[in-house]
């Protein structure tokens, strides 16, 4: 048989088989009918510019467009599954286990602490869009700012800027020539217990002010060795009136520790939360008997006179978070390094040695330990000089929010982009999600807060 004849024979046989199958289906009675079911082709919304269905994470993404009123939960196809809306201007938000959203919001009031990132209030919106709690801290001496973190006990960690006047600053060792507007603004962390609809108890607090060192003036307070990595050098940063500028919080439940990210010092620091407020103001007590002193710090040893510009690893970074060691994580901490270069931002994963009980190596007296990240992802497409964030997902992939680029991108450990949302693209002629937000967050489909929403996809 010639090749041409064989080809036609195979084709004829296929036609015959299809005819037989068709006749069998037609001849079956209703009880014996063969039902052929095919999965519908998913509709991918126009703002989803990358969709690698075999490699992206099967979760939902929580987005709060920057300084807008509505937060959104979307699926990976770009469909909006739920909205939380109030009259407030949101900076960032997190989803609680009951389906409510806790949001850091801007009061729009200028009480004199004129720094980028003022919020002034926190609200809780339930899943029916009722504002069930709002608490304000916005005065000429204290204002809420930037980030919050949710605790397992239902309380909220929040960042506070507190004003110290010129006299206080000088008495504590600040170089008078670096004081601007006759004041110094310092960072505090408070734990808030929501009460009623608009009240709160502050049940714990920690302040940079209680953990200072300076080698500028021996006649003033806090004089000592400025290379002591457990303390903050009050003269290390001269950028504006806020010399630490903590712009991010993360809580480590397994260790009861807090990560405070300092954009100005170009490092993140770790402190003990397992203290009383009294202990947190000292250098003793708590789980690690260090009080509120720094347990570890990474990113820029020059901030405590223990390195040079060549040792600096972080540059105006945001969103330092704890990842932990498991099959997918490879390291322990993740951070969005905003100005790693003038042309790109970088996500960095840092494998800091920490025991299961939360003990770290001694803070190095020279350089960083470790000296470099174990994984990085860099791209000019995610360049964002300010804000932004990164989250390690259960799949081992990383969710990246680039505020300036207006995108949310998922990459795998091979640095391949497997999913992306472009918040500048309209969906059905409407730009409802018009910003990637300060930072987005992934939530599992079996997370209690997602289940509480009773979502029908």
For each residue, the residues with C-beta under 8 A, 3 or more apart:
1: 5 6 9
2: 5 6
3: 6 7
4: 7 8
5: 1 2 8 9
6: 1 2 3 9 10
7: 3 4 10 11
8: 4 5 11 12
9: 1 5 6 12 13
10: 6 7 13 14
11: 7 8 14 15
12: 8 9 15 16
13: 9 10 16 17
14: 10 11 17 18
15: 11 12 18 19
16: 12 13 19 20
17: 13 14 20 21
18: 14 15 21 22
19: 15 16 22 23
20: 16 17 23 24
21: 17 18 24 25
22: 18 19 25 26
23: 19 20 26 27
24: 20 21 27 28 34
25: 21 22 28 33 34
26: 22 23
27: 23 24
28: 24 25 32 33 34
29: 32 33
30: 33
31:
32: 28 29
33: 25 28 29 30
34: 24 25 28
35:
36:
37:
38:
39:
40:
41:
42: 77
43: 77
44: 48 51 77 78
45: 48 77 78 79 427
46: 78 425 426 427 428
47: 78 421 422 423 425 426 427 433
48: 44 45 51 76 77 78 419 420 421 422
49: 420 421 422 425
50: 409 417 418 419 420
51: 44 48 56 76 77 419
52: 55 56 416 417 418 419
53: 56
54:
55: 52 397 412 416 418
56: 51 52 53 76 397 410 418 419
57: 76 393 394 395 397 399 410 419 442
58: 76 395 445
59: 76 393 394 442 443 444 445
60: 73 74 75 76 81 442 443 444 445 450
61: 73 74 75 76 399 408 421 440 441 442 443
62: 71 72 73 93 94 95 440 441 442 443
63: 71 72 73 74 408 421 423 433 436 437 440
64: 68 70 71 72 90 91 92 93 103 437 438 440
65: 68 70 71 72 90 423 433 434 435 436 437
66: 90 91 387 403 435 436 437 438
67: 89 90 91 106 435
68: 64 65 89 90 434 435
69: 85 86 87 88 89 90
70: 64 65 83 84 85 432
71: 62 63 64 65 83 84 85 90 93 101 103 125
72: 62 63 64 65 80 82 83 84 432 433
73: 60 61 62 63 80 81 82 83 95 443 450 453 455
74: 60 61 63 78 79 80 81 421 433
75: 60 61 78 79 81 457
76: 48 51 56 57 58 59 60 61 419
77: 42 43 44 45 48 51
78: 44 45 46 47 48 74 75 421 427
79: 45 74 75 457
80: 72 73 74 83 432 433
81: 60 73 74 75 453 455 457
82: 72 73 127 453 455
83: 70 71 72 73 80 129
84: 70 71 72 93 100 101 103 125 127 129
85: 69 70 71 125 129
86: 69 103 105 123 125 129 131
87: 69
88: 69 103 105 106 121 123 131 134
89: 67 68 69 105 106 108
90: 64 65 66 67 68 69 71 93 103 104 105 106
91: 64 66 67 103 104 105 106 117 119 146 438
92: 64 103 104 146 147 148 437 438 439
93: 62 64 71 84 90 101 102 103 104
94: 62 101 102 103 148 149 150 441
95: 62 73 99 100 101 441 443 447 449 450
96: 99 100 101 102 124 150 449
97: 447 448 449 452
98: 126 127 448 449 452
99: 95 96 126 127 449 450 452 453
100: 84 95 96 124 125 126 127 132 449
101: 71 84 93 94 95 96 124 125
102: 93 94 96 122 123 124 148 150 156
103: 64 71 84 86 88 90 91 92 93 94 122 123 124 125
104: 90 91 92 93 119 121 122 144 146 147 148 158
105: 86 88 89 90 91 119 120 121 122 123 134
106: 67 88 89 90 91 118 119 120 121
107: 118 119 120 121 136 138
108: 89
109: 120 138
110: 114 118
111: 138 139 140 143
112: 140 163
113: 118 140 143 161 163 185
114: 110 118
115: 118 145 161 185 240 241 242 245
116: 386
117: 91 145 146 247
118: 106 107 110 113 114 115 138 143 144 145 161
119: 91 104 105 106 107 122 143 144 145 146
120: 105 106 107 109 136 137 138 143 144
121: 88 104 105 106 107 134 135 136 137 138 144
122: 102 103 104 105 119 134 135 144 148 156 158 192
123: 86 88 102 103 105 131 133 134 135
124: 96 100 101 102 103 131 132 133 134 194
125: 71 84 85 86 100 101 103 129 130 131 132
126: 98 99 100 129 130 132
127: 82 84 98 99 100 452 453
128:
129: 83 84 85 86 125 126
130: 125 126
131: 86 88 123 124 125 134
132: 100 124 125 126 197
133: 123 124 194 196 197 198
134: 88 105 121 122 123 124 131 197 198
135: 121 122 123 192 194 198 199 200
136: 107 120 121 144 198
137: 120 121 142 143 144 158 160
138: 107 109 111 118 120 121 142 143 144
139: 111 142 143
140: 111 112 113 163
141: 162 163
142: 137 138 139 160 161 162 163 188
143: 111 113 118 119 120 137 138 139 160 161
144: 104 118 119 120 121 122 136 137 138 158 159 160
145: 115 117 118 119 159 160 161
146: 91 92 104 117 119 159 246 247 248 249
147: 92 104 158 159 247 248 249
148: 92 94 102 104 122 156 157 158 159 249
149: 94 156 157 249 250 251 258
150: 94 96 102 156 157 251
151: 154 155 156 157 191 251
152: 253
153:
154: 151 193 194
155: 151 191 192 193 194 203
156: 102 122 148 149 150 151 191 192 194
157: 148 149 150 151 189 190 191 192 249 251 258
158: 104 122 137 144 147 148 189 190 191 192 249
159: 144 145 146 147 148 187 188 189 246 247 249 260
160: 137 142 143 144 145 187 188 189 190
161: 113 115 118 142 143 145 185 186 187 188 242
162: 141 142 185 186 187 188 207 209
163: 112 113 140 141 142 183 184 185
164: 168 169 172 183 184 185 186 209
165: 168 169 182 183
166: 169 170 176 179 182 183 184
167: 170 171
168: 164 165 171 172 184
169: 164 165 166 172 174 179 183 184 234
170: 166 167 173 174 176 179 220
171: 167 168 220 221
172: 164 168 169 209 212 214 220 221 222 234
173: 170 212 214 216 217 220 221 222 223 234 235
174: 169 170 178 179 184 214 216 234 235
175: 178 179 216 235 238
176: 166 170 179
177:
178: 174 175 235 238
179: 166 169 170 174 175 176 182 183 184
180: 183 240 241
181: 241
182: 165 166 179
183: 163 164 165 166 169 179 180 241
184: 163 164 166 168 169 174 179 241 242 243
185: 113 115 161 162 163 164 241 242 243
186: 161 162 164 207 208 209 242 243 244
187: 159 160 161 162 207 208 242 244 245 246 260 262
188: 142 159 160 161 162 205 206 207 208 209
189: 157 158 159 160 205 206 207 246 249 258 260 271
190: 157 158 160 202 204 205
191: 151 155 156 157 158 202 203 204 205 273
192: 122 135 155 156 157 158 200 201 202 203
193: 154 155 200 201 202 203
194: 124 133 135 154 155 156 199 200
195: 199 200 201
196: 133 199
197: 132 133 134
198: 133 134 135 136
199: 135 194 195 196
200: 135 192 193 194 195
201: 192 193 195
202: 190 191 192 193 205
203: 155 191 192 193
204: 190 191 273 275 276 277 280
205: 188 189 190 191 202 277 280
206: 188 189 210 258 271 275 277 280 281 292
207: 162 186 187 188 189 210 211 280 281 292
208: 186 187 188 211 212 232 244
209: 162 164 172 186 188 212
210: 206 207 280 281 282 292
211: 207 208 230 231 232 283 292 293 294
212: 172 173 208 209 221 222 231 232 233 234
213: 222 223 224 225 226 228 231 232 233 234
214: 172 173 174 217 220 222 223 224 226 233 234 235
215: 223 224 225 226 233 235
216: 173 174 175 220 223 235
217: 173 214 220 223
218: 223
219: 223
220: 170 171 172 173 214 216 217 223
221: 171 172 173 212
222: 172 173 212 213 214 231 234
223: 173 213 214 215 216 217 218 219 220
224: 213 214 215 228 231
225: 213 215 228
226: 213 214 215 233 235 236 304 305
227: 304 305 306 365
228: 213 224 225 231 304
229: 294 297 301 304 306 363 364 365
230: 211 283 290 293 294 363
231: 211 212 213 222 224 228 293 294 304
232: 208 211 212 213 236 244 294
233: 212 213 214 215 226 236 303 304 305
234: 169 172 173 174 212 213 214 222 243
235: 173 174 175 178 214 215 216 226 238
236: 226 232 233 243 265 303 304 305
237: 243 244 245 264 265 303
238: 175 178 235 243
239: 242 243 245 264
240: 115 180 245 264
241: 115 180 181 183 184 185
242: 115 161 184 185 186 187 239 245 264
243: 184 185 186 234 236 237 238 239 264
244: 186 187 208 232 237 262 264 265
245: 115 187 237 239 240 242 262 263 264 265
246: 146 159 187 189 249 260 261 262 263
247: 117 146 147 159 261 262 263 318
248: 146 147 259 260 261 268 318 319 320 389
249: 146 147 148 149 157 158 159 189 246 258 259 260 261
250: 149 258 259 261 319 320 321 322
251: 149 150 151 157 257 258 259 273
252: 255 256 257 258 259 322 358
253: 152 256
254: 324 358
255: 252 322 354 357 358
256: 252 253 272 273 274 287 358
257: 251 252 270 271 272 273 274 295 322 358
258: 149 157 189 206 249 250 251 252 270 271 272 273
259: 248 249 250 251 252 268 269 270 320 321 322 333
260: 159 187 189 246 248 249 268 269 270 271
261: 246 247 248 249 250 268 317 318 319 320 335
262: 187 244 245 246 247 265 266 267 268 269 303
263: 245 246 247 266 316 317 318
264: 237 239 240 242 243 244 245
265: 236 237 244 245 262 299 300 303
266: 262 263 299 300 303 312 314 315 316 317
267: 262 297 298 299 300 303 314
268: 248 259 260 261 262 297 298 299 314 317 320 333 335
269: 259 260 262 294 296 297
270: 257 258 259 260 294 295 296 297 360
271: 189 206 257 258 260 280 292 293 294 295
272: 256 257 258 275 280 286 287 288 290 291 292 295
273: 191 204 251 256 257 258
274: 256 257 286 287 288
275: 204 206 272 279 280 285 286 287 291 292
276: 204 279 280 285
277: 204 205 206 280 281
278: 281 282 285
279: 275 276 282 284 285 286 291 292
280: 204 205 206 207 210 271 272 275 276 277 286 291 292
281: 206 207 210 277 278 291 292
282: 210 278 279 285 291 292
283: 211 230 290 291 292 293
284: 279 289 290 291
285: 275 276 278 279 282 289 291
286: 272 274 275 279 280 289 290 291 292
287: 256 272 274 275 358
288: 272 274 295 358 359
289: 284 285 286
290: 230 272 283 284 286 293 295
291: 272 275 279 280 281 282 283 284 285 286
292: 206 207 210 211 271 272 275 279 280 281 282 283 286
293: 211 230 231 271 283 290
294: 211 229 230 231 232 269 270 271 297 363
295: 257 270 271 272 288 290 358 360
296: 269 270 352 354 360 361 363
297: 229 267 268 269 270 294 303 304 363
298: 267 268 313 314 333 350 352 368 369
299: 265 266 267 268 303 312 313 314 317 335 368
300: 265 266 267 303 307 311 312 313 314
301: 229 304 306 307 311 312 364 366 367 368
302: 305 306 307 308 309 311 312
303: 233 236 237 262 265 266 267 297 299 300
304: 226 227 228 229 231 233 236 297 301 363
305: 226 227 233 236 302
306: 227 229 301 302 364 365 366 367
307: 300 301 302 310 311 312 366 367 368
308: 302 311 312
309: 302 312
310: 307
311: 300 301 302 307 308 367 368
312: 266 299 300 301 302 307 308 309 315
313: 298 299 300 337 348 368 372 373
314: 266 267 268 298 299 300 317 335 337 348
315: 266 312 337 338 339 340
316: 263 266 338 339 385 386
317: 261 263 266 268 299 314 320 335 336 337 338
318: 247 248 261 263 335 336 338 386 387 388 389 439
319: 248 250 261 335 336 388 389 390 391 439
320: 248 250 259 261 268 317 333 334 335
321: 250 259 333 334 335 390 391 392
322: 250 252 255 257 259 332 333
323: 329 331 332 333 334 349 392
324: 254 329 332
325: 329 330 331 332
326: 329
327: 396
328: 392 394 395 396
329: 323 324 325 326 332 392 396
330: 325 349 351 374 375 413
331: 323 325 334 349 350 351 352 373 374 375
332: 322 323 324 325 329 350 351 352 354
333: 259 268 298 320 321 322 323 349 350 352
334: 320 321 323 331 347 348 349 350 390 391 392 398
335: 261 268 299 314 317 318 319 320 321 347 348 350 390
336: 317 318 319 345 347 384 388 389 390 400 401
337: 313 314 315 317 340 345 346 347 348
338: 315 316 317 318 345 384 385 386 388
339: 315 316 342 345 385
340: 315 337 344 345 346 348 378
341: 344 345 346 378
342: 339
343: 380 383
344: 340 341 378 379 380 382 383
345: 336 337 338 339 340 341 378 379 382 383 384 388 402
346: 337 340 341 376 377 378
347: 334 335 336 337 376 377 378 382 390 398 400 411
348: 313 314 334 335 337 340 373 375 376
349: 323 330 331 333 334 373 374 375 376 392
350: 298 331 332 333 334 335 370 373 374
351: 330 331 332 370 374
352: 296 298 331 332 333 360 369 370
353: 360 361 369 370
354: 255 296 332 358 359 360
355: 358 359 360
356:
357: 255
358: 252 254 255 256 257 287 288 295 354 355
359: 288 354 355
360: 270 295 296 352 353 354 355 363
361: 296 353 364 369
362:
363: 229 230 294 296 297 304 360
364: 229 301 306 361 367 368 369
365: 227 229 306
366: 301 306 307
367: 301 306 307 311 364 371
368: 298 299 301 307 311 313 364 371 372
369: 298 352 353 361 364
370: 350 351 352 353 373 374
371: 367 368
372: 313 368
373: 313 331 348 349 350 370 376
374: 330 331 349 350 351 370
375: 330 331 348 349 413
376: 346 347 348 349 373
377: 346 347 398 400 411 415
378: 340 341 344 345 346 347
379: 344 345 382 383
380: 343 344 383
381: 402 405 407 409
382: 344 345 347 379 388 400 402 405 407 409
383: 343 344 345 379 380 402 404 405
384: 336 338 345 387 388 402 403 404 405
385: 316 338 339 404
386: 116 316 318 338 403 404
387: 66 318 384 403 404 438 439
388: 318 319 336 338 345 382 384 400 401 402 403 404 438 439
389: 248 318 319 336 400 401 438 439 440
390: 319 321 334 335 336 347 398 399 400 401 439
391: 319 321 334 398 399 439 440 441 442
392: 321 323 328 329 334 349 396 397 398
393: 57 59 396 397 398 399 410 442
394: 57 59 328 444
395: 57 58 328
396: 327 328 329 392 393 412 413
397: 55 56 57 392 393 410 411 412 413 418
398: 334 347 377 390 391 392 393 410 411 412
399: 57 61 390 391 393 408 409 410 440 441 442
400: 336 347 377 382 388 389 390 408 409 410 411
401: 336 388 389 390 407 408 436 437 438 439 440
402: 345 381 382 383 384 388 405 406 407 408 409 436
403: 66 384 386 387 388 406 435 436 437 438 439
404: 383 384 385 386 387 388
405: 381 382 383 384 402 436
406: 402 403 422 423 424 435 436
407: 381 382 401 402 420 421 422 423 436
408: 61 63 399 400 401 402 420 421 423 436 440
409: 50 381 382 399 400 402 417 419 420 421
410: 56 57 393 397 398 399 400 417 418 419 420
411: 347 377 397 398 400 415 416 417 418
412: 55 396 397 398 415 416 418
413: 330 375 396 397
414:
415: 377 411 412
416: 52 55 411 412
417: 50 52 409 410 411 420
418: 50 52 55 56 397 410 411 412
419: 48 50 51 52 56 57 76 409 410
420: 48 49 50 407 408 409 410 417
421: 47 48 49 61 63 74 78 407 408 409 433 436
422: 47 48 49 406 407 425
423: 47 63 65 406 407 408 433 434 435 436
424: 406 431 434
425: 46 47 49 422 431
426: 46 47 429 430 431
427: 45 46 47 78 430 431 432 433
428: 46
429: 426
430: 426 427
431: 424 425 426 427 434
432: 70 72 80 427
433: 47 63 65 72 74 80 421 423 427
434: 65 68 423 424 431
435: 65 66 67 68 403 406 423
436: 63 65 66 401 402 403 405 406 407 408 421 423 440
437: 63 64 65 66 92 401 403 440
438: 64 66 91 92 387 388 389 401 403
439: 92 318 319 387 388 389 390 391 401 403
440: 61 62 63 64 389 391 399 401 408 436 437
441: 61 62 94 95 391 399
442: 57 59 60 61 62 391 393 399
443: 59 60 61 62 73 95 447 449 450
444: 59 60 394 447 450
445: 58 59 60 450
446: 450 451
447: 95 97 443 444 450 451
448: 97 98 451 452
449: 95 96 97 98 99 100 443 452 453
450: 60 73 95 99 443 444 445 446 447 453 455
451: 446 447 448 454
452: 97 98 99 127 448 449
453: 73 81 82 99 127 449 450
454: 451
455: 73 81 82 450
456:
457: 75 79 81
